[in-house]
Amino acid sequence: MDIQALLNRLDKNQRQLGKWARRERLEAWRLYDRDMPEFPLAIDRYGKALHIQVYERRRPLEEAQIEALREALLAHFELPPLALAIKTRRRQRGSSQYEKLAASAPSFKVRERDYLFEVNLHRYLDTSLFPDHRDTRYMVGQRAQGTRFLNLFAYTGSFTVYAAGGGARRTVTVDMSHTYQAWSRRNLAHNGLDDPQRHQFVQADVNGFLARMRRARARFDLIVLDPPSFSNSKRMQQTFDVQRDQLDLLRDTLELLAPSGELFFSNNRQGFKLDPKIADWAAIEEITDQTVPKDFKRHRPHRCWLMRK
């Protein structure tokens, strides 16, 4: 394993992408995305810190190799230990679900264009901000003026921040996790957008929330639906699989869409296929080429569709 070759590639990418990131005012961006077969890694910059994901393969990296990588990266980038996180990303199977990793690790804020977001590199598998969706967030912000905005499977509310900053008349942020709802509130507060008269947070299972909103005949002008590939949360009565469950989920969500409204539907399930029956309910435009940013082009991390009634 030639670690020096990896360091040389990181330096090259840093020179090329670093200038672009500074122009775009981005502190969270992808530095390396499995560029070299010998190193099945995704490396993201969060300010001066590094977040590294090791991908599974037939011959996985050994613990000794991962530790050698850690030491080399700490020395090369002159980082303190807490400024580097290495995690192994495994395919979720059966009842497996990612758990907390380091509950005491500190959080910090990074800038994405006009906004600040709180991130944590060590506490969970994910950092609380998905940089691959920054252009999708921008598109939502551009459409948000005067709208009633709904954010489903909201995670830490980054889409809500853009919608609120873009002038949404009202936002509703839905997630099952109390931890993530509190995080969403903090993200709004970090940007001076925490107005309880305009922004509502609902801790609930999305399916149950959609059923209640349908009965209330609620309508929204702009909706973001970005579900996980798979979930087996204890708060749900059954597991969720985006490929299996997409029809019910999209039908129920589209029912809440105002006549002139727009729905952004995205997911990162590898090999996901949109059910053709959905075309009976909505006009569909795949916009993945617009939503995947420059630093993620090597391995398309998500697919995204814009739907209108």
Summary of the structure (lengths in Angstrom):
residues: 309
radius of gyration: 19.7
end to end distance: 53.1
largest distance: 60.7
contacts: 935
relative contact order: 0.11
helix: 35%
strand: 27%
